[in-house]
């Protein structure tokens, strides 16, 4: 075919070839579909991957395989979700993709929006970052990883995590146990993320020393959070007053990340979401960064993205 070129991609480590190709060569099929406009064909050949198609398609395929190979070196268990992220990287300038280092394994963005998010989470002068969008986009995990990386580098003294306990109405006094035990069920996803990036033993030691602290919103009042990395998760379920109270706790040398899904508000009817209000009034304020994830950034089962789009379409029709 006129304009078609062919090149071989040979991995640095031959043992990684099966992982590059994926189970039943599904990664190669994803590669062909991603760059179908360039009539890309990809097939395993000996110890290499044979790539044919337009020059741009082949170059993008090579960039994808190189990015995924780098991911595999950091995390040998990186799978199809990570490969889809490598495709996103190939479509964006390489310099726009930073990573979070100093953790059990480096945490790399898998989409353009995740790359923008990490940039905000690590950029000096952006001390309040909003990460919004549907579940599965990495908004909370990446915030937790960024906070953990700051602890490891000793650029922050504490990691403080707060989340509205809507189901308990923030009235946790009737529950048995101390503060952490009362709010534990609402923060389990965050502890799981911390265990993943730091290791369970280190997380437990940091909890005991109060380097990592959890607190429901009601217990944030009156505090000034200095030299801390603060995460306010599930912020769509905080009221306007609660959100203002938390945002104004930010102290010297601290950074705050606010995450939530404006489409999943569990507050009582006619109670405005503090997240939606903050997004509106803080637009354009210096030192505040905004990242809005969409279904395209979901890195769970591929079906999740389609489910989210279906619900979004139904919501639009209802409106």
Secondary structure in CASP SS format (residue, H / E / C, confidence):
PFRMAT SS
TARGET T0000
AUTHOR 0000-0000-0000
METHOD secondary structure of the structure
MODEL  1
X C 1.00
X C 1.00
X C 1.00
X C 1.00
X E 1.00
X E 1.00
X E 1.00
X E 1.00
X E 1.00
X C 1.00
X C 1.00
X C 1.00
X C 1.00
X H 1.00
X H 1.00
X H 1.00
X H 1.00
X H 1.00
X H 1.00
X H 1.00
X H 1.00
X C 1.00
X H 1.00
X H 1.00
X H 1.00
X H 1.00
X H 1.00
X H 1.00
X H 1.00
X H 1.00
X H 1.00
X H 1.00
X H 1.00
X H 1.00
X C 1.00
X H 1.00
X H 1.00
X H 1.00
X C 1.00
X C 1.00
X E 1.00
X E 1.00
X E 1.00
X E 1.00
X E 1.00
X C 1.00
X C 1.00
X E 1.00
X E 1.00
X E 1.00
X E 1.00
X E 1.00
X E 1.00
X C 1.00
X H 1.00
X H 1.00
X H 1.00
X H 1.00
X H 1.00
X H 1.00
X H 1.00
X H 1.00
X H 1.00
X H 1.00
X H 1.00
X H 1.00
X H 1.00
X H 1.00
X H 1.00
X H 1.00
X H 1.00
X H 1.00
X H 1.00
X H 1.00
X C 1.00
X C 1.00
X C 1.00
X C 1.00
X C 1.00
X H 1.00
X H 1.00
X H 1.00
X H 1.00
X H 1.00
X H 1.00
X H 1.00
X H 1.00
X H 1.00
X H 1.00
X H 1.00
X C 1.00
X C 1.00
X C 1.00
X H 1.00
X H 1.00
X H 1.00
X C 1.00
X C 1.00
X E 1.00
X E 1.00
X C 1.00
X C 1.00
X C 1.00
X C 1.00
X C 1.00
X C 1.00
X E 1.00
X E 1.00
X C 1.00
X C 1.00
X C 1.00
X H 1.00
X H 1.00
X H 1.00
X H 1.00
X H 1.00
X H 1.00
X H 1.00
X H 1.00
X H 1.00
X H 1.00
X H 1.00
X C 1.00
X C 1.00
X C 1.00
X C 1.00
X C 1.00
X E 1.00
X E 1.00
X E 1.00
X E 1.00
X E 1.00
X C 1.00
X C 1.00
X C 1.00
X C 1.00
X C 1.00
X C 1.00
X H 1.00
X H 1.00
X H 1.00
X H 1.00
X H 1.00
X H 1.00
X H 1.00
X H 1.00
X H 1.00
X H 1.00
X H 1.00
X H 1.00
X H 1.00
X H 1.00
X H 1.00
X C 1.00
X C 1.00
X C 1.00
X C 1.00
X E 1.00
X E 1.00
X E 1.00
X E 1.00
X E 1.00
X E 1.00
X C 1.00
X C 1.00
X H 1.00
X H 1.00
X H 1.00
X C 1.00
X C 1.00
X C 1.00
X C 1.00
X C 1.00
X C 1.00
X C 1.00
X C 1.00
X C 1.00
X C 1.00
X H 1.00
X H 1.00
X H 1.00
X H 1.00
X H 1.00
X H 1.00
X H 1.00
X H 1.00
X H 1.00
X H 1.00
X H 1.00
X H 1.00
X H 1.00
X H 1.00
X H 1.00
X H 1.00
X H 1.00
X H 1.00
X H 1.00
X H 1.00
X C 1.00
X H 1.00
X H 1.00
X H 1.00
X H 1.00
X H 1.00
X H 1.00
X H 1.00
X H 1.00
X H 1.00
X C 1.00
X C 1.00
X C 1.00
X E 1.00
X E 1.00
X E 1.00
X E 1.00
X C 1.00
X H 1.00
X H 1.00
X H 1.00
X C 1.00
X C 1.00
X C 1.00
X C 1.00
X C 1.00
X E 1.00
X C 1.00
X C 1.00
X E 1.00
X E 1.00
X E 1.00
X E 1.00
X E 1.00
X E 1.00
X C 1.00
X H 1.00
X H 1.00
X H 1.00
X C 1.00
X C 1.00
X H 1.00
X H 1.00
X H 1.00
X H 1.00
X H 1.00
X H 1.00
X H 1.00
X H 1.00
X C 1.00
X C 1.00
X E 1.00
X C 1.00
X C 1.00
X C 1.00
X C 1.00
X E 1.00
X E 1.00
X E 1.00
X E 1.00
X E 1.00
X E 1.00
X C 1.00
X C 1.00
X C 1.00
X C 1.00
X C 1.00
X C 1.00
X C 1.00
X C 1.00
X C 1.00
X C 1.00
X C 1.00
X C 1.00
X C 1.00
X H 1.00
X H 1.00
X H 1.00
X H 1.00
X H 1.00
X H 1.00
X H 1.00
X H 1.00
X C 1.00
X C 1.00
X C 1.00
X C 1.00
X C 1.00
X C 1.00
X E 1.00
X E 1.00
X E 1.00
X E 1.00
X E 1.00
X C 1.00
X C 1.00
X H 1.00
X H 1.00
X H 1.00
X C 1.00
X C 1.00
X C 1.00
X C 1.00
X H 1.00
X H 1.00
X H 1.00
X H 1.00
X H 1.00
X H 1.00
X H 1.00
X H 1.00
X H 1.00
X H 1.00
X H 1.00
X H 1.00
X H 1.00
X H 1.00
X H 1.00
X H 1.00
X H 1.00
X C 1.00
END
